Amino acid sequence: MEFLLAILLPISIWVFKFFGIPFWVAGIFLIPLIFLKKNPYWGKALALIALVLGCASLLLQAPDFVYFYPVMVNAVLLFVFASSLYRPQTIVEKIARLRDPKFSDLEIPYARKVTLAWVLFFTMNGFAAFITVLIEDKFYWSIYNGAISYGLMGLMFAGELYCRKRYIKSA
């Protein structure tokens, strides 16, 4: 359910703006609060960002604040992944160890490289999201942030799974 809401959020923002009720769009930004249950750490940061952007848009009756939400999501994820590179265990290694009890110490360098790849992904995706904020026609913002970015993330994830299976076979 949360994933569906996350996909529909940018599209619904564009639809509201198209029908001339842009400042109510900010109310939708309370939706990420449901992410708090499943992601207690970075979910809190995303929920707080959504709340601040949503409240600013509602109070100032200026919907432009809400367009920065995807940029901020990428910034938070970038921070989470990048900061884990300076810890003994990267975020990718932690996730891999939770999913695969057979995760070996030989796979640690691979997990570090994957973490770095996600850092690069979130950097580029956040930059693209920022560019869409600057474009006048918010249709492009909705399409990129509501569909294309999720497709790219899915491709990145699928590519990583494919590479991991090949890496594990050769290791």
Residue pairs with C-beta under 8 A, 6 or more apart in sequence:
1 34
2 34
2 35
2 38
5 31
5 34
6 32
6 150
7 146
7 147
7 150
8 146
9 28
9 29
9 31
9 69
9 146
10 70
10 141
10 142
10 144
10 145
10 146
11 142
11 146
11 147
12 25
12 28
13 25
13 28
13 63
13 66
13 67
13 138
13 141
13 142
14 138
14 139
14 141
14 142
14 146
16 22
16 24
16 25
16 28
17 25
17 63
17 138
22 63
23 57
23 58
23 61
23 62
23 63
25 57
25 63
25 66
26 53
26 54
26 55
26 56
26 57
26 58
26 63
26 65
26 66
27 54
27 58
28 54
28 66
29 50
29 51
29 53
29 54
29 57
29 66
29 69
30 50
30 51
30 54
31 50
32 43
32 46
32 47
32 50
33 47
33 50
33 51
35 43
35 46
35 47
36 43
36 44
36 47
37 43
39 46
41 80
42 76
42 77
42 80
45 76
46 72
46 73
46 76
49 69
49 72
49 73
49 76
50 69
53 65
53 66
53 68
53 69
53 72
54 65
54 66
56 62
56 65
57 63
57 64
57 65
57 66
67 132
67 133
67 138
67 141
68 133
70 126
70 129
70 132
70 145
70 149
71 126
71 129
71 130
71 133
74 122
74 123
74 125
74 126
74 129
75 122
75 126
77 118
77 122
78 119
78 122
78 123
78 126
80 91
81 90
81 91
81 92
81 115
81 118
81 119
81 122
82 119
84 90
84 91
84 92
84 94
84 115
85 112
85 115
85 116
85 119
89 97
90 111
90 112
90 114
90 115
91 115
91 118
92 111
92 112
92 114
92 115
92 118
93 103
93 107
93 108
93 111
93 112
93 115
96 103
96 107
96 111
97 103
106 171
107 167
107 168
107 171
110 164
110 167
110 171
114 160
114 163
114 164
117 156
117 160
118 156
121 152
121 153
121 156
125 149
125 152
125 153
128 144
128 149
129 144
129 145
129 149
132 140
132 141
132 144
132 145
133 141
135 141
